[in-house]
Amino acid sequence: MDKIAIFPGSFDPYTMGHHDIVLRSLDLFDQVIIGVGYNSTKKNRYFDIDLMVEKIEGVYRAIPRVKVIVYNELTSTLAKKHDAGFLIRGLRNTTDFEYENTISQMNRYLNDDLETVFLITSPQYASISSTIIREVHRYGGNVSEFLPYDI
């Protein structure tokens, strides 16, 4: 049976840090599904979700083990639908861990067969966050070295 993992997030935008996590996950899993989700706590996206899906799909066009989907449901439900036994989460710091640990516990409560795998962000990407990239982009700054695609 294939080891299928979901890498969920709003990916607004999808950064080099996210890309690094996916590439490293391919050493652990047979298939990685990037789930671009609608986050109920983030009312307005900066980058259009269809644009992000198109850009992310382009990054992995030559890697058939990576699939990109859009979802608007509980991540634990999404995992059941795709027979995924794992969630992938990247951690930049202890603040990320506190937040992600709480979510992981709830996902496990909702789906007992779901294991969250935390990958520590590679040092060169630890300072990158989608929030910072959005802000720099909003005010005309060059963000190209932080994204695995052209924007």
N, C-alpha and C positions, 0 to 999 in steps of 0.2 A: 504494500500500500504506500502510495506517495506521501511524503511529508509536505503538507501544504501550509504555508504561512500567509497571514494577511498583515500588511503594513498599512495601518489606517492613519488618516490625518486629513486636515483641511487643505494642506499643501498650498498655501496662499502667500507666497509661491513655494514651489518645489525647489529645494536648494541643493547645492553640492553636498551638504551634510546628509540630506535624505538619500541622495544618489549613492553616497559611500555606504550607508547602512544597507541599501538594497544589494549592492555588489557583494558585500561581505556576507549577507544572508544567503546568497546563492551557494556558498560553501556549506551551508547547514541544511538547506531545504531543497526539495525537488522542484517546487513551484512557489513563487512569491507573487501574491496579488496585492497590488497597490490600490487601496480603497480610498478614493477621494470622497470625503464625506462632507455633508452639510452639518456644520457645528451649530447647534441651537444657541450656544453662548456667543457666537460671532454673527451678529445680525447681517452685516453687509460684507461681502467679499470685496477685496481690492481687485484681484485678477479674476476674470470670468472663469467659471468652473470648466466650461467647454474648452476654453483656450488652454487651461492647465492640463486637462486630459490629453489634448492634442500634443502639447509639448512633451509631456511625460511619455506618451506612447512613442513619439519620435526618438526619444533617448534610448528606448529598449526595443526598437524595431527589429534589430538583429539578434535579440535574445528572447526566443520563444518561451522560455521558462518564467518570464515576467509578463504579467497581465495587468491592465489598468481598468478599473471599474469605478463608477460613481454609485454612491449609496446614501440612503436617507432612512436609516433604521439603527437599532442598537448594533454595535459591533459584534456582540456575542451572537446575535441572530444571523448576521451576515456570515460569520464563521461557520455556523451550522449549515447554512445554505450551500456553502462551497466546500464542505467537508474539510475545513481547515482546523487543525488541532493546535495551531500556534498563532500568537500575535507577536509582531516584532515592534519593539519600541527603542528609540535611540535616547540615550541619556547624556546630556552635556555637563550636568552638575547635580549637586544634592537637591536643589530646588526641583529640578526635573524629576528626580527619584521620588520625592515626597508626593508630588502630583500623580505620577505614573503608577506608583505603588497602590494608591487608593483606587484608581481606575482598574488596575489589574485585579484587585481583590473583588470588586463588584463584577467584573467580567467572569471571574471564576465562580462566583456565586450563581450567576445567571446561566453559565454553561460549564458544568463540572469537568468537561473533557477539554477545556481550553487552557492552554499554558501560555503565559506571557514570557517572552525571551527579551531581556534587556541587553542591548549592545552599547558599550561606551563609545561615544563619539570620538573619532580620530582627532588628535590634537589640532591639526590644521583647520578643522571645521568647528571646533568647540565654541568659537565666538559668533558663529553665524546663527541667526534666527530669522524666521520668516517676518517677524514683526519689524526687525531692524531693516531688512531688505526692502520691505514695503515703504518704510519711511524714507529711506535714501532714494528709492525710485520715485516716490511721490514728489520729491523736491529736485528732481532732475539729475541726481547723482548716478554715476556709472556702477551698475551692479553685475556686469557681465561675468566677472571672475567668480562670483558666488553662485551662479546658475549653470546647470549642465546643458543649456540650450540658449538660443538667442531670443531676446524679448523685444 
